[in-house]
Amino acid sequence: MSKNSGDFSQQDILKMAQSPAGKQLIAMLQNADPTALQKAMEQVASGNYEQAKASLSPLMESQKIKSLLQQMGGKANG
């Protein structure tokens, strides 16, 4: 059984994270705040998607990250 958060399953998130754009996004988040990224990854692994979103929210203000999310088809504003 896959855990769902909105329109994404864990499998969708893993596929996205393994894509070139996903890898770029993870690298950008890690460079910006590795502690926040690690915390969010732990929260996602526990199924706490809303907490993970809150942990990464301050990092999502970056124009580069917003642009990359738009390219990936995500919502840069939450």
mmCIF file of the N, C-alpha and C atoms, coordinates in Angstrom:
data_MODEL
# 
_entry.id   MODEL 
# 
loop_
_atom_site.group_PDB 
_atom_site.id 
_atom_site.type_symbol 
_atom_site.label_atom_id 
_atom_site.label_alt_id 
_atom_site.label_comp_id 
_atom_site.label_asym_id 
_atom_site.label_entity_id 
_atom_site.label_seq_id 
_atom_site.pdbx_PDB_ins_code 
_atom_site.Cartn_x 
_atom_site.Cartn_y 
_atom_site.Cartn_z 
_atom_site.occupancy 
_atom_site.B_iso_or_equiv 
_atom_site.pdbx_formal_charge 
_atom_site.auth_seq_id 
_atom_site.auth_comp_id 
_atom_site.auth_asym_id 
_atom_site.auth_atom_id 
_atom_site.pdbx_PDB_model_num 
ATOM 1   N N  . MET A 1 1  ? 0.858  -1.183 0.000   1.00 0.00 ? 1  MET A N  1 
ATOM 2   C CA . MET A 1 1  ? 0.000  0.000  0.000   1.00 0.00 ? 1  MET A CA 1 
ATOM 3   C C  . MET A 1 1  ? 0.894  1.233  0.000   1.00 0.00 ? 1  MET A C  1 
ATOM 4   N N  . SER A 1 2  ? 0.604  2.174  -0.859  1.00 0.00 ? 2  SER A N  1 
ATOM 5   C CA . SER A 1 2  ? 1.413  3.391  -0.897  1.00 0.00 ? 2  SER A CA 1 
ATOM 6   C C  . SER A 1 2  ? 0.713  4.501  -0.124  1.00 0.00 ? 2  SER A C  1 
ATOM 7   N N  . LYS A 1 3  ? 1.535  5.289  0.534   1.00 0.00 ? 3  LYS A N  1 
ATOM 8   C CA . LYS A 1 3  ? 1.011  6.451  1.257   1.00 0.00 ? 3  LYS A CA 1 
ATOM 9   C C  . LYS A 1 3  ? 0.838  7.582  0.267   1.00 0.00 ? 3  LYS A C  1 
ATOM 10  N N  . ASN A 1 4  ? -0.269 8.290  0.365   1.00 0.00 ? 4  ASN A N  1 
ATOM 11  C CA . ASN A 1 4  ? -0.529 9.395  -0.549  1.00 0.00 ? 4  ASN A CA 1 
ATOM 12  C C  . ASN A 1 4  ? -0.559 10.712 0.182   1.00 0.00 ? 4  ASN A C  1 
ATOM 13  N N  . SER A 1 5  ? -0.054 11.726 -0.471  1.00 0.00 ? 5  SER A N  1 
ATOM 14  C CA . SER A 1 5  ? -0.136 13.096 0.012   1.00 0.00 ? 5  SER A CA 1 
ATOM 15  C C  . SER A 1 5  ? -0.663 13.924 -1.143  1.00 0.00 ? 5  SER A C  1 
ATOM 16  N N  . GLY A 1 6  ? -1.930 14.279 -1.078  1.00 0.00 ? 6  GLY A N  1 
ATOM 17  C CA . GLY A 1 6  ? -2.514 15.011 -2.187  1.00 0.00 ? 6  GLY A CA 1 
ATOM 18  C C  . GLY A 1 6  ? -2.541 14.139 -3.417  1.00 0.00 ? 6  GLY A C  1 
ATOM 19  N N  . ASP A 1 7  ? -1.855 14.559 -4.458  1.00 0.00 ? 7  ASP A N  1 
ATOM 20  C CA . ASP A 1 7  ? -1.849 13.832 -5.718  1.00 0.00 ? 7  ASP A CA 1 
ATOM 21  C C  . ASP A 1 7  ? -0.623 12.937 -5.886  1.00 0.00 ? 7  ASP A C  1 
ATOM 22  N N  . PHE A 1 8  ? 0.267  12.879 -4.897  1.00 0.00 ? 8  PHE A N  1 
ATOM 23  C CA . PHE A 1 8  ? 1.511  12.143 -5.028  1.00 0.00 ? 8  PHE A CA 1 
ATOM 24  C C  . PHE A 1 8  ? 1.565  10.951 -4.096  1.00 0.00 ? 8  PHE A C  1 
ATOM 25  N N  . SER A 1 9  ? 2.000  9.812  -4.614  1.00 0.00 ? 9  SER A N  1 
ATOM 26  C CA . SER A 1 9  ? 2.285  8.653  -3.786  1.00 0.00 ? 9  SER A CA 1 
ATOM 27  C C  . SER A 1 9  ? 3.776  8.688  -3.470  1.00 0.00 ? 9  SER A C  1 
ATOM 28  N N  . GLN A 1 10 ? 4.202  7.822  -2.566  1.00 0.00 ? 10 GLN A N  1 
ATOM 29  C CA . GLN A 1 10 ? 5.633  7.744  -2.268  1.00 0.00 ? 10 GLN A CA 1 
ATOM 30  C C  . GLN A 1 10 ? 6.407  7.362  -3.519  1.00 0.00 ? 10 GLN A C  1 
ATOM 31  N N  . GLN A 1 11 ? 5.845  6.497  -4.345  1.00 0.00 ? 11 GLN A N  1 
ATOM 32  C CA . GLN A 1 11 ? 6.517  6.096  -5.576  1.00 0.00 ? 11 GLN A CA 1 
ATOM 33  C C  . GLN A 1 11 ? 6.690  7.274  -6.527  1.00 0.00 ? 11 GLN A C  1 
ATOM 34  N N  . ASP A 1 12 ? 5.683  8.125  -6.618  1.00 0.00 ? 12 ASP A N  1 
ATOM 35  C CA . ASP A 1 12 ? 5.782  9.319  -7.469  1.00 0.00 ? 12 ASP A CA 1 
ATOM 36  C C  . ASP A 1 12 ? 6.900  10.222 -6.982  1.00 0.00 ? 12 ASP A C  1 
ATOM 37  N N  . ILE A 1 13 ? 6.966  10.402 -5.679  1.00 0.00 ? 13 ILE A N  1 
ATOM 38  C CA . ILE A 1 13 ? 7.990  11.267 -5.092  1.00 0.00 ? 13 ILE A CA 1 
ATOM 39  C C  . ILE A 1 13 ? 9.377  10.690 -5.347  1.00 0.00 ? 13 ILE A C  1 
ATOM 40  N N  . LEU A 1 14 ? 9.529  9.379  -5.190  1.00 0.00 ? 14 LEU A N  1 
ATOM 41  C CA . LEU A 1 14 ? 10.823 8.750  -5.440  1.00 0.00 ? 14 LEU A CA 1 
ATOM 42  C C  . LEU A 1 14 ? 11.239 8.886  -6.904  1.00 0.00 ? 14 LEU A C  1 
ATOM 43  N N  . LYS A 1 15 ? 10.281 8.678  -7.825  1.00 0.00 ? 15 LYS A N  1 
ATOM 44  C CA . LYS A 1 15 ? 10.598 8.827  -9.247  1.00 0.00 ? 15 LYS A CA 1 
ATOM 45  C C  . LYS A 1 15 ? 11.027 10.259 -9.546  1.00 0.00 ? 15 LYS A C  1 
ATOM 46  N N  . MET A 1 16 ? 10.318 11.222 -8.961  1.00 0.00 ? 16 MET A N  1 
ATOM 47  C CA . MET A 1 16 ? 10.655 12.620 -9.185  1.00 0.00 ? 16 MET A CA 1 
ATOM 48  C C  . MET A 1 16 ? 12.043 12.934 -8.615  1.00 0.00 ? 16 MET A C  1 
ATOM 49  N N  . ALA A 1 17 ? 12.330 12.423 -7.436  1.00 0.00 ? 17 ALA A N  1 
ATOM 50  C CA . ALA A 1 17 ? 13.624 12.688 -6.794  1.00 0.00 ? 17 ALA A CA 1 
ATOM 51  C C  . ALA A 1 17 ? 14.779 12.085 -7.582  1.00 0.00 ? 17 ALA A C  1 
ATOM 52  N N  . GLN A 1 18 ? 14.512 11.011 -8.317  1.00 0.00 ? 18 GLN A N  1 
ATOM 53  C CA . GLN A 1 18 ? 15.563 10.359 -9.087  1.00 0.00 ? 18 GLN A CA 1 
ATOM 54  C C  . GLN A 1 18 ? 15.734 10.947 -10.480 1.00 0.00 ? 18 GLN A C  1 
ATOM 55  N N  . SER A 1 19 ? 14.853 11.856 -10.869 1.00 0.00 ? 19 SER A N  1 
ATOM 56  C CA . SER A 1 19 ? 14.967 12.505 -12.177 1.00 0.00 ? 19 SER A CA 1 
ATOM 57  C C  . SER A 1 19 ? 16.098 13.529 -12.128 1.00 0.00 ? 19 SER A C  1 
ATOM 58  N N  . PRO A 1 20 ? 16.612 13.942 -13.287 1.00 0.00 ? 20 PRO A N  1 
ATOM 59  C CA . PRO A 1 20 ? 17.673 14.968 -13.294 1.00 0.00 ? 20 PRO A CA 1 
ATOM 60  C C  . PRO A 1 20 ? 17.247 16.255 -12.576 1.00 0.00 ? 20 PRO A C  1 
ATOM 61  N N  . ALA A 1 21 ? 16.014 16.708 -12.816 1.00 0.00 ? 21 ALA A N  1 
ATOM 62  C CA . ALA A 1 21 ? 15.537 17.926 -12.159 1.00 0.00 ? 21 ALA A CA 1 
ATOM 63  C C  . ALA A 1 21 ? 15.381 17.695 -10.652 1.00 0.00 ? 21 ALA A C  1 
ATOM 64  N N  . GLY A 1 22 ? 14.932 16.516 -10.279 1.00 0.00 ? 22 GLY A N  1 
ATOM 65  C CA . GLY A 1 22 ? 14.786 16.191 -8.864  1.00 0.00 ? 22 GLY A CA 1 
ATOM 66  C C  . GLY A 1 22 ? 16.122 16.167 -8.152  1.00 0.00 ? 22 GLY A C  1 
ATOM 67  N N  . LYS A 1 23 ? 17.121 15.600 -8.804  1.00 0.00 ? 23 LYS A N  1 
ATOM 68  C CA . LYS A 1 23 ? 18.471 15.576 -8.230  1.00 0.00 ? 23 LYS A CA 1 
ATOM 69  C C  . LYS A 1 23 ? 19.012 16.991 -8.088  1.00 0.00 ? 23 LYS A C  1 
ATOM 70  N N  . GLN A 1 24 ? 18.728 17.828 -9.074  1.00 0.00 ? 24 GLN A N  1 
ATOM 71  C CA . GLN A 1 24 ? 19.162 19.226 -9.018  1.00 0.00 ? 24 GLN A CA 1 
ATOM 72  C C  . GLN A 1 24 ? 18.472 19.935 -7.859  1.00 0.00 ? 24 GLN A C  1 
ATOM 73  N N  . LEU A 1 25 ? 17.180 19.682 -7.685  1.00 0.00 ? 25 LEU A N  1 
ATOM 74  C CA . LEU A 1 25 ? 16.434 20.298 -6.592  1.00 0.00 ? 25 LEU A CA 1 
ATOM 75  C C  . LEU A 1 25 ? 16.990 19.867 -5.233  1.00 0.00 ? 25 LEU A C  1 
ATOM 76  N N  . ILE A 1 26 ? 17.252 18.583 -5.082  1.00 0.00 ? 26 ILE A N  1 
ATOM 77  C CA . ILE A 1 26 ? 17.809 18.087 -3.822  1.00 0.00 ? 26 ILE A CA 1 
ATOM 78  C C  . ILE A 1 26 ? 19.160 18.724 -3.549  1.00 0.00 ? 26 ILE A C  1 
ATOM 79  N N  . ALA A 1 27 ? 19.995 18.851 -4.564  1.00 0.00 ? 27 ALA A N  1 
ATOM 80  C CA . ALA A 1 27 ? 21.307 19.486 -4.389  1.00 0.00 ? 27 ALA A CA 1 
ATOM 81  C C  . ALA A 1 27 ? 21.159 20.946 -3.973  1.00 0.00 ? 27 ALA A C  1 
ATOM 82  N N  . MET A 1 28 ? 20.204 21.649 -4.582  1.00 0.00 ? 28 MET A N  1 
ATOM 83  C CA . MET A 1 28 ? 19.984 23.053 -4.233  1.00 0.00 ? 28 MET A CA 1 
ATOM 84  C C  . MET A 1 28 ? 19.496 23.182 -2.791  1.00 0.00 ? 28 MET A C  1 
ATOM 85  N N  . LEU A 1 29 ? 18.578 22.305 -2.388  1.00 0.00 ? 29 LEU A N  1 
ATOM 86  C CA . LEU A 1 29 ? 18.067 22.339 -1.018  1.00 0.00 ? 29 LEU A CA 1 
ATOM 87  C C  . LEU A 1 29 ? 19.168 21.986 -0.017  1.00 0.00 ? 29 LEU A C  1 
ATOM 88  N N  . GLN A 1 30 ? 19.996 21.024 -0.376  1.00 0.00 ? 30 GLN A N  1 
ATOM 89  C CA . GLN A 1 30 ? 21.085 20.614 0.514   1.00 0.00 ? 30 GLN A CA 1 
ATOM 90  C C  . GLN A 1 30 ? 22.096 21.735 0.678   1.00 0.00 ? 30 GLN A C  1 
ATOM 91  N N  . ASN A 1 31 ? 22.395 22.442 -0.403  1.00 0.00 ? 31 ASN A N  1 
ATOM 92  C CA . ASN A 1 31 ? 23.321 23.572 -0.321  1.00 0.00 ? 31 ASN A CA 1 
ATOM 93  C C  . ASN A 1 31 ? 22.734 24.714 0.499   1.00 0.00 ? 31 ASN A C  1 
ATOM 94  N N  . ALA A 1 32 ? 21.426 24.904 0.394   1.00 0.00 ? 32 ALA A N  1 
ATOM 95  C CA . ALA A 1 32 ? 20.776 26.005 1.107   1.00 0.00 ? 32 ALA A CA 1 
ATOM 96  C C  . ALA A 1 32 ? 20.685 25.730 2.603   1.00 0.00 ? 32 ALA A C  1 
ATOM 97  N N  . ASP A 1 33 ? 20.263 24.511 2.979   1.00 0.00 ? 33 ASP A N  1 
ATOM 98  C CA . ASP A 1 33 ? 20.093 24.179 4.397   1.00 0.00 ? 33 ASP A CA 1 
ATOM 99  C C  . ASP A 1 33 ? 20.048 22.664 4.566   1.00 0.00 ? 33 ASP A C  1 
ATOM 100 N N  . PRO A 1 34 ? 21.213 22.043 4.725   1.00 0.00 ? 34 PRO A N  1 
ATOM 101 C CA . PRO A 1 34 ? 21.246 20.582 4.818   1.00 0.00 ? 34 PRO A CA 1 
ATOM 102 C C  . PRO A 1 34 ? 20.464 20.032 6.014   1.00 0.00 ? 34 PRO A C  1 
ATOM 103 N N  . THR A 1 35 ? 20.418 20.772 7.103   1.00 0.00 ? 35 THR A N  1 
ATOM 104 C CA . THR A 1 35 ? 19.681 20.314 8.285   1.00 0.00 ? 35 THR A CA 1 
ATOM 105 C C  . THR A 1 35 ? 18.185 20.265 8.011   1.00 0.00 ? 35 THR A C  1 
ATOM 106 N N  . ALA A 1 36 ? 17.658 21.304 7.368   1.00 0.00 ? 36 ALA A N  1 
ATOM 107 C CA . ALA A 1 36 ? 16.232 21.341 7.039   1.00 0.00 ? 36 ALA A CA 1 
ATOM 108 C C  . ALA A 1 36 ? 15.881 20.229 6.058   1.00 0.00 ? 36 ALA A C  1 
ATOM 109 N N  . LEU A 1 37 ? 16.749 19.976 5.089   1.00 0.00 ? 37 LEU A N  1 
ATOM 110 C CA . LEU A 1 37 ? 16.497 18.913 4.121   1.00 0.00 ? 37 LEU A CA 1 
ATOM 111 C C  . LEU A 1 37 ? 16.472 17.556 4.814   1.00 0.00 ? 37 LEU A C  1 
ATOM 112 N N  . GLN A 1 38 ? 17.431 17.300 5.692   1.00 0.00 ? 38 GLN A N  1 
ATOM 113 C CA . GLN A 1 38 ? 17.474 16.022 6.403   1.00 0.00 ? 38 GLN A CA 1 
ATOM 114 C C  . GLN A 1 38 ? 16.225 15.835 7.262   1.00 0.00 ? 38 GLN A C  1 
ATOM 115 N N  . LYS A 1 39 ? 15.828 16.903 7.952   1.00 0.00 ? 39 LYS A N  1 
ATOM 116 C CA . LYS A 1 39 ? 14.628 16.850 8.784   1.00 0.00 ? 39 LYS A CA 1 
ATOM 117 C C  . LYS A 1 39 ? 13.400 16.533 7.920   1.00 0.00 ? 39 LYS A C  1 
ATOM 118 N N  . ALA A 1 40 ? 13.289 17.195 6.784   1.00 0.00 ? 40 ALA A N  1 
ATOM 119 C CA . ALA A 1 40 ? 12.149 16.967 5.887   1.00 0.00 ? 40 ALA A CA 1 
ATOM 120 C C  . ALA A 1 40 ? 12.158 15.545 5.340   1.00 0.00 ? 40 ALA A C  1 
ATOM 121 N N  . MET A 1 41 ? 13.320 15.023 5.006   1.00 0.00 ? 41 MET A N  1 
ATOM 122 C CA . MET A 1 41 ? 13.413 13.655 4.497   1.00 0.00 ? 41 MET A CA 1 
ATOM 123 C C  . MET A 1 41 ? 12.962 12.654 5.557   1.00 0.00 ? 41 MET A C  1 
ATOM 124 N N  . GLU A 1 42 ? 13.326 12.901 6.801   1.00 0.00 ? 42 GLU A N  1 
ATOM 125 C CA . GLU A 1 42 ? 12.890 12.032 7.890   1.00 0.00 ? 42 GLU A CA 1 
ATOM 126 C C  . GLU A 1 42 ? 11.374 12.114 8.075   1.00 0.00 ? 42 GLU A C  1 
ATOM 127 N N  . GLN A 1 43 ? 10.843 13.316 7.941   1.00 0.00 ? 43 GLN A N  1 
ATOM 128 C CA . GLN A 1 43 ? 9.397  13.497 8.081   1.00 0.00 ? 43 GLN A CA 1 
ATOM 129 C C  . GLN A 1 43 ? 8.644  12.795 6.958   1.00 0.00 ? 43 GLN A C  1 
ATOM 130 N N  . VAL A 1 44 ? 9.144  12.886 5.739   1.00 0.00 ? 44 VAL A N  1 
ATOM 131 C CA . VAL A 1 44 ? 8.512  12.201 4.615   1.00 0.00 ? 44 VAL A CA 1 
ATOM 132 C C  . VAL A 1 44 ? 8.563  10.691 4.828   1.00 0.00 ? 44 VAL A C  1 
ATOM 133 N N  . ALA A 1 45 ? 9.708  10.182 5.285   1.00 0.00 ? 45 ALA A N  1 
ATOM 134 C CA . ALA A 1 45 ? 9.839  8.745  5.531   1.00 0.00 ? 45 ALA A CA 1 
ATOM 135 C C  . ALA A 1 45 ? 8.830  8.267  6.577   1.00 0.00 ? 45 ALA A C  1 
ATOM 136 N N  . SER A 1 46 ? 8.468  9.146  7.495   1.00 0.00 ? 46 SER A N  1 
ATOM 137 C CA . SER A 1 46 ? 7.491  8.813  8.534   1.00 0.00 ? 46 SER A CA 1 
ATOM 138 C C  . SER A 1 46 ? 6.056  9.072  8.085   1.00 0.00 ? 46 SER A C  1 
ATOM 139 N N  . GLY A 1 47 ? 5.891  9.607  6.877   1.00 0.00 ? 47 GLY A N  1 
ATOM 140 C CA . GLY A 1 47 ? 4.561  9.898  6.366   1.00 0.00 ? 47 GLY A CA 1 
ATOM 141 C C  . GLY A 1 47 ? 4.022  11.252 6.788   1.00 0.00 ? 47 GLY A C  1 
ATOM 142 N N  . ASN A 1 48 ? 4.872  12.093 7.359   1.00 0.00 ? 48 ASN A N  1 
ATOM 143 C CA . ASN A 1 48 ? 4.463  13.426 7.827   1.00 0.00 ? 48 ASN A CA 1 
ATOM 144 C C  . ASN A 1 48 ? 4.707  14.463 6.734   1.00 0.00 ? 48 ASN A C  1 
ATOM 145 N N  . TYR A 1 49 ? 3.913  14.398 5.671   1.00 0.00 ? 49 TYR A N  1 
ATOM 146 C CA . TYR A 1 49 ? 4.121  15.258 4.513   1.00 0.00 ? 49 TYR A CA 1 
ATOM 147 C C  . TYR A 1 49 ? 3.908  16.740 4.823   1.00 0.00 ? 49 TYR A C  1 
ATOM 148 N N  . GLU A 1 50 ? 2.918  17.045 5.627   1.00 0.00 ? 50 GLU A N  1 
ATOM 149 C CA . GLU A 1 50 ? 2.654  18.447 5.968   1.00 0.00 ? 50 GLU A CA 1 
ATOM 150 C C  . GLU A 1 50 ? 3.803  19.040 6.777   1.00 0.00 ? 50 GLU A C  1 
ATOM 151 N N  . GLN A 1 51 ? 4.354  18.262 7.699   1.00 0.00 ? 51 GLN A N  1 
ATOM 152 C CA . GLN A 1 51 ? 5.498  18.749 8.476   1.00 0.00 ? 51 GLN A CA 1 
ATOM 153 C C  . GLN A 1 51 ? 6.717  18.931 7.579   1.00 0.00 ? 51 GLN A C  1 
ATOM 154 N N  . ALA A 1 52 ? 6.911  18.020 6.636   1.00 0.00 ? 52 ALA A N  1 
ATOM 155 C CA . ALA A 1 52 ? 8.028  18.139 5.702   1.00 0.00 ? 52 ALA A CA 1 
ATOM 156 C C  . ALA A 1 52 ? 7.881  19.405 4.863   1.00 0.00 ? 52 ALA A C  1 
ATOM 157 N N  . LYS A 1 53 ? 6.673  19.660 4.416   1.00 0.00 ? 53 LYS A N  1 
ATOM 158 C CA . LYS A 1 53 ? 6.396  20.871 3.635   1.00 0.00 ? 53 LYS A CA 1 
ATOM 159 C C  . LYS A 1 53 ? 6.720  22.113 4.463   1.00 0.00 ? 53 LYS A C  1 
ATOM 160 N N  . ALA A 1 54 ? 6.326  22.105 5.732   1.00 0.00 ? 54 ALA A N  1 
ATOM 161 C CA . ALA A 1 54 ? 6.604  23.246 6.609   1.00 0.00 ? 54 ALA A CA 1 
ATOM 162 C C  . ALA A 1 54 ? 8.106  23.410 6.837   1.00 0.00 ? 54 ALA A C  1 
ATOM 163 N N  . SER A 1 55 ? 8.821  22.306 6.943   1.00 0.00 ? 55 SER A N  1 
ATOM 164 C CA . SER A 1 55 ? 10.273 22.371 7.158   1.00 0.00 ? 55 SER A CA 1 
ATOM 165 C C  . SER A 1 55 ? 10.993 22.982 5.965   1.00 0.00 ? 55 SER A C  1 
ATOM 166 N N  . LEU A 1 56 ? 10.489 22.695 4.769   1.00 0.00 ? 56 LEU A N  1 
ATOM 167 C CA . LEU A 1 56 ? 11.133 23.195 3.553   1.00 0.00 ? 56 LEU A CA 1 
ATOM 168 C C  . LEU A 1 56 ? 10.588 24.535 3.084   1.00 0.00 ? 56 LEU A C  1 
ATOM 169 N N  . SER A 1 57 ? 9.493  24.959 3.650   1.00 0.00 ? 57 SER A N  1 
ATOM 170 C CA . SER A 1 57 ? 8.828  26.181 3.205   1.00 0.00 ? 57 SER A CA 1 
ATOM 171 C C  . SER A 1 57 ? 9.754  27.390 3.100   1.00 0.00 ? 57 SER A C  1 
ATOM 172 N N  . PRO A 1 58 ? 10.587 27.668 4.110   1.00 0.00 ? 58 PRO A N  1 
ATOM 173 C CA . PRO A 1 58 ? 11.469 28.840 3.982   1.00 0.00 ? 58 PRO A CA 1 
ATOM 174 C C  . PRO A 1 58 ? 12.434 28.744 2.794   1.00 0.00 ? 58 PRO A C  1 
ATOM 175 N N  . LEU A 1 59 ? 12.849 27.531 2.460   1.00 0.00 ? 59 LEU A N  1 
ATOM 176 C CA . LEU A 1 59 ? 13.772 27.351 1.339   1.00 0.00 ? 59 LEU A CA 1 
ATOM 177 C C  . LEU A 1 59 ? 13.087 27.559 -0.005  1.00 0.00 ? 59 LEU A C  1 
ATOM 178 N N  . MET A 1 60 ? 11.788 27.394 -0.033  1.00 0.00 ? 60 MET A N  1 
ATOM 179 C CA . MET A 1 60 ? 11.035 27.512 -1.274  1.00 0.00 ? 60 MET A CA 1 
ATOM 180 C C  . MET A 1 60 ? 10.870 28.960 -1.730  1.00 0.00 ? 60 MET A C  1 
ATOM 181 N N  . GLU A 1 61 ? 11.370 29.885 -0.967  1.00 0.00 ? 61 GLU A N  1 
ATOM 182 C CA . GLU A 1 61 ? 11.298 31.297 -1.362  1.00 0.00 ? 61 GLU A CA 1 
ATOM 183 C C  . GLU A 1 61 ? 12.360 31.655 -2.399  1.00 0.00 ? 61 GLU A C  1 
ATOM 184 N N  . SER A 1 62 ? 13.340 30.805 -2.586  1.00 0.00 ? 62 SER A N  1 
ATOM 185 C CA . SER A 1 62 ? 14.391 31.034 -3.567  1.00 0.00 ? 62 SER A CA 1 
ATOM 186 C C  . SER A 1 62 ? 13.822 31.040 -4.977  1.00 0.00 ? 62 SER A C  1 
ATOM 187 N N  . GLN A 1 63 ? 14.168 32.050 -5.765  1.00 0.00 ? 63 GLN A N  1 
ATOM 188 C CA . GLN A 1 63 ? 13.686 32.135 -7.149  1.00 0.00 ? 63 GLN A CA 1 
ATOM 189 C C  . GLN A 1 63 ? 14.177 30.950 -7.973  1.00 0.00 ? 63 GLN A C  1 
ATOM 190 N N  . LYS A 1 64 ? 15.405 30.489 -7.734  1.00 0.00 ? 64 LYS A N  1 
ATOM 191 C CA . LYS A 1 64 ? 15.938 29.346 -8.480  1.00 0.00 ? 64 LYS A CA 1 
ATOM 192 C C  . LYS A 1 64 ? 15.123 28.094 -8.184  1.00 0.00 ? 64 LYS A C  1 
ATOM 193 N N  . ILE A 1 65 ? 14.795 27.904 -6.920  1.00 0.00 ? 65 ILE A N  1 
ATOM 194 C CA . ILE A 1 65 ? 14.019 26.724 -6.531  1.00 0.00 ? 65 ILE A CA 1 
ATOM 195 C C  . ILE A 1 65 ? 12.599 26.829 -7.074  1.00 0.00 ? 65 ILE A C  1 
ATOM 196 N N  . LYS A 1 66 ? 11.998 28.014 -7.005  1.00 0.00 ? 66 LYS A N  1 
ATOM 197 C CA . LYS A 1 66 ? 10.657 28.206 -7.560  1.00 0.00 ? 66 LYS A CA 1 
ATOM 198 C C  . LYS A 1 66 ? 10.649 27.886 -9.049  1.00 0.00 ? 66 LYS A C  1 
ATOM 199 N N  . SER A 1 67 ? 11.652 28.362 -9.767  1.00 0.00 ? 67 SER A N  1 
ATOM 200 C CA . SER A 1 67 ? 11.739 28.128 -11.203 1.00 0.00 ? 67 SER A CA 1 
ATOM 201 C C  . SER A 1 67 ? 11.871 26.634 -11.504 1.00 0.00 ? 67 SER A C  1 
ATOM 202 N N  . LEU A 1 68 ? 12.713 25.951 -10.752 1.00 0.00 ? 68 LEU A N  1 
ATOM 203 C CA . LEU A 1 68 ? 12.898 24.519 -10.964 1.00 0.00 ? 68 LEU A CA 1 
ATOM 204 C C  . LEU A 1 68 ? 11.616 23.756 -10.675 1.00 0.00 ? 68 LEU A C  1 
ATOM 205 N N  . LEU A 1 69 ? 10.917 24.123 -9.621  1.00 0.00 ? 69 LEU A N  1 
ATOM 206 C CA . LEU A 1 69 ? 9.642  23.462 -9.300  1.00 0.00 ? 69 LEU A CA 1 
ATOM 207 C C  . LEU A 1 69 ? 8.619  23.669 -10.417 1.00 0.00 ? 69 LEU A C  1 
ATOM 208 N N  . GLN A 1 70 ? 8.598  24.864 -10.979 1.00 0.00 ? 70 GLN A N  1 
ATOM 209 C CA . GLN A 1 70 ? 7.675  25.124 -12.086 1.00 0.00 ? 70 GLN A CA 1 
ATOM 210 C C  . GLN A 1 70 ? 8.034  24.251 -13.284 1.00 0.00 ? 70 GLN A C  1 
ATOM 211 N N  . GLN A 1 71 ? 9.329  24.086 -13.538 1.00 0.00 ? 71 GLN A N  1 
ATOM 212 C CA . GLN A 1 71 ? 9.767  23.235 -14.653 1.00 0.00 ? 71 GLN A CA 1 
ATOM 213 C C  . GLN A 1 71 ? 9.348  21.778 -14.408 1.00 0.00 ? 71 GLN A C  1 
ATOM 214 N N  . MET A 1 72 ? 9.352  21.383 -13.149 1.00 0.00 ? 72 MET A N  1 
ATOM 215 C CA . MET A 1 72 ? 8.990  20.007 -12.786 1.00 0.00 ? 72 MET A CA 1 
ATOM 216 C C  . MET A 1 72 ? 7.476  19.817 -12.757 1.00 0.00 ? 72 MET A C  1 
ATOM 217 N N  . GLY A 1 73 ? 6.728  20.918 -12.857 1.00 0.00 ? 73 GLY A N  1 
ATOM 218 C CA . GLY A 1 73 ? 5.280  20.824 -12.837 1.00 0.00 ? 73 GLY A CA 1 
ATOM 219 C C  . GLY A 1 73 ? 4.704  20.956 -11.457 1.00 0.00 ? 73 GLY A C  1 
ATOM 220 N N  . GLY A 1 74 ? 5.539  21.360 -10.483 1.00 0.00 ? 74 GLY A N  1 
ATOM 221 C CA . GLY A 1 74 ? 5.086  21.541 -9.116  1.00 0.00 ? 74 GLY A CA 1 
ATOM 222 C C  . GLY A 1 74 ? 4.537  22.933 -8.895  1.00 0.00 ? 74 GLY A C  1 
ATOM 223 N N  . LYS A 1 75 ? 4.090  23.175 -7.701  1.00 0.00 ? 75 LYS A N  1 
ATOM 224 C CA . LYS A 1 75 ? 3.572  24.486 -7.325  1.00 0.00 ? 75 LYS A CA 1 
ATOM 225 C C  . LYS A 1 75 ? 4.601  25.173 -6.433  1.00 0.00 ? 75 LYS A C  1 
ATOM 226 N N  . ALA A 1 76 ? 5.148  26.271 -6.891  1.00 0.00 ? 76 ALA A N  1 
ATOM 227 C CA . ALA A 1 76 ? 6.176  26.975 -6.137  1.00 0.00 ? 76 ALA A CA 1 
ATOM 228 C C  . ALA A 1 76 ? 5.597  27.725 -4.947  1.00 0.00 ? 76 ALA A C  1 
ATOM 229 N N  . ASN A 1 77 ? 4.320  27.969 -4.954  1.00 0.00 ? 77 ASN A N  1 
ATOM 230 C CA . ASN A 1 77 ? 3.742  28.750 -3.854  1.00 0.00 ? 77 ASN A CA 1 
ATOM 231 C C  . ASN A 1 77 ? 2.959  27.896 -2.874  1.00 0.00 ? 77 ASN A C  1 
ATOM 232 N N  . GLY A 1 78 ? 3.188  26.604 -2.866  1.00 0.00 ? 78 GLY A N  1 
ATOM 233 C CA . GLY A 1 78 ? 2.563  25.729 -1.882  1.00 0.00 ? 78 GLY A CA 1 
ATOM 234 C C  . GLY A 1 78 ? 1.465  24.982 -2.463  1.00 0.00 ? 78 GLY A C  1 
# 
